[in-house]
Each structure stands twice: as structure tokens, then as C-alpha cells.
Amino acid sequence: RNVTGVQTCALPIFLGQTTSATAVNLYDNGTASGSYTVVGSIVLCNTGASDYTVTLSTSTTTGAHAAGGYILSAYTVAAGTTTALQLGVVLDTSRRYLVCNTSNTAVNVSAFGVTGP
């Protein structure tokens, strides 16, 4: 219901998931004028019996990590654990990609956030 003078907010949605050992786009904000995405949380789940790492960044280049955009760099996820990270990373039409890779496909990386407008 629309109430005059009351701001509404978007509910977080699932943005994407990967287990890729090579850098891939976990999410692409797109190029629509004024569009943005706030990545609110990342969940790292290591289903393996060994510790593995995750690298995560924002980038202007599809499928490639970019200097100045690193969020995690070779972050260790202990064997058999799940880690939830609360963020507030904003993607826009220039730094539009959320890029990720793991050191082993036993690590699942999931992103959740809000898109707009």
C-alpha cells in the first residue's frame, strides 16, 4: 500500500552464486542509466575437507579483478564452515561487476542485495 510521505525500501534478493576457480562475474549491475546494486551480504560455504580461499572484487572489466576494487583477497574459508559477511558495496554503471573466484570448487560463494531503481 502506498502511503503519502512514507519511504518504501526494496527487499534483498539473491544476486548470484559461483564455485568457479577462475575469475567470473558473480553479478553484473548492467548499464541502464541510474541503475545500482547494493551488495548487502556474501555467504561463503566450504563443503570440502580442506581450507580454501576466496577472492572477491568490484570491477569495470567483465570477469577480471581490478586494482582498487578488492573486497577479499585470498580470504581463507576453513574446511566445513560457512561464513556470512555483511557488506555495503555499491555497484553502478561504471564499476558494475562483482567478480569472484575460489581456490577450489568446494567453496560456494553467494551474493544477496538490493537493486535499483
C-alpha positions as CSV (number, residue, x, y, z in Angstrom):
1,R,0.0,0.0,0.0
2,N,1.3,3.4,-0.9
3,V,1.2,5.9,2.0
4,T,2.0,9.6,1.3
5,G,5.2,10.7,2.8
6,V,6.4,7.2,3.8
7,Q,9.5,5.9,2.1
8,T,9.5,2.3,1.0
9,C,12.6,0.1,0.6
10,A,13.4,-2.9,-1.5
11,L,13.8,-6.3,0.0
12,P,17.1,-8.1,-0.6
13,I,17.3,-10.6,-3.4
14,F,19.6,-13.4,-4.5
15,L,22.2,-11.9,-6.9
16,G,24.2,-14.9,-7.8
17,Q,26.3,-17.9,-6.9
18,T,29.6,-19.4,-8.1
19,T,32.1,-22.1,-7.2
20,S,34.5,-21.1,-10.1
21,A,38.2,-21.5,-9.6
22,T,38.7,-18.8,-12.3
23,A,37.5,-15.2,-12.1
24,V,33.9,-14.9,-13.2
25,N,31.1,-12.4,-12.8
26,L,29.1,-13.2,-9.7
27,Y,26.8,-10.3,-10.6
28,D,26.6,-7.7,-13.4
29,N,24.8,-4.4,-12.5
30,G,24.2,-3.6,-16.2
31,T,24.4,-0.3,-18.0
32,A,20.9,1.2,-17.6
33,S,21.1,4.8,-16.7
34,G,21.0,5.4,-13.0
35,S,21.0,1.7,-12.1
36,Y,22.8,0.5,-9.0
37,T,23.1,-2.5,-6.8
38,V,23.9,-2.6,-3.1
39,V,25.6,-5.9,-2.2
40,G,24.4,-6.4,1.4
41,S,25.8,-9.8,2.2
42,I,28.1,-12.6,0.9
43,V,27.9,-16.1,2.1
44,L,31.0,-18.4,1.8
45,C,30.3,-22.1,2.3
46,N,33.2,-24.5,2.2
47,T,31.9,-28.1,1.8
48,G,35.4,-29.5,1.5
49,A,37.6,-31.3,4.0
50,S,40.4,-28.7,3.5
51,D,40.7,-24.9,3.9
52,Y,40.4,-22.9,0.6
53,T,40.4,-19.3,-0.3
54,V,38.1,-16.8,-2.0
55,T,39.0,-13.6,-3.9
56,L,36.2,-11.0,-4.5
57,S,36.3,-7.6,-6.1
58,T,34.3,-5.0,-7.9
59,S,35.5,-4.2,-11.4
60,T,35.0,-2.2,-14.6
61,T,36.1,-5.2,-16.6
62,T,33.9,-8.4,-17.1
63,G,35.4,-11.5,-15.5
64,A,38.5,-9.8,-14.2
65,H,39.6,-8.5,-10.8
66,A,40.5,-4.8,-10.8
67,A,43.0,-2.9,-8.7
68,G,41.3,-0.8,-6.1
69,G,38.2,-3.0,-6.1
70,Y,39.3,-5.8,-3.9
71,I,36.8,-6.8,-1.1
72,L,38.5,-10.1,-0.2
73,S,41.9,-11.3,-1.4
74,A,42.8,-14.9,-0.8
75,Y,40.4,-15.0,2.2
76,T,40.6,-18.4,3.9
77,V,37.4,-20.3,4.5
78,A,38.0,-23.1,6.9
79,A,37.1,-26.7,6.0
80,G,33.4,-27.5,6.6
81,T,32.4,-24.0,7.6
82,T,30.1,-21.2,6.5
83,T,30.9,-17.5,6.8
84,A,28.4,-14.7,6.3
85,L,29.9,-11.3,5.5
86,Q,27.8,-8.1,5.9
87,L,28.8,-5.5,3.4
88,G,27.5,-2.4,1.8
89,V,29.3,-2.5,-1.5
90,V,27.7,-0.4,-4.2
91,L,27.9,-1.4,-7.9
92,D,26.9,1.2,-10.5
93,T,27.1,1.5,-14.3
94,S,30.9,2.1,-14.3
95,R,32.2,-0.3,-11.6
96,R,29.4,-2.7,-12.5
97,Y,30.8,-6.2,-12.0
98,L,31.1,-8.3,-8.8
99,V,33.9,-10.7,-9.7
100,C,34.8,-13.8,-7.7
101,N,37.0,-16.9,-7.8
102,T,37.8,-19.7,-5.3
103,S,40.8,-21.9,-4.9
104,N,38.6,-25.0,-5.1
105,T,35.1,-25.7,-6.4
106,A,34.2,-27.0,-2.9
107,V,33.6,-23.3,-1.9
108,N,30.2,-21.9,-2.8
109,V,30.0,-18.1,-2.9
110,S,26.5,-16.5,-2.8
111,A,25.6,-12.8,-3.0
112,F,22.5,-11.0,-1.8
113,G,21.5,-7.4,-2.2
114,V,19.2,-4.7,-3.4
115,T,18.9,-3.3,-6.9
116,G,17.5,0.0,-8.1
117,P,15.9,2.0,-9.4
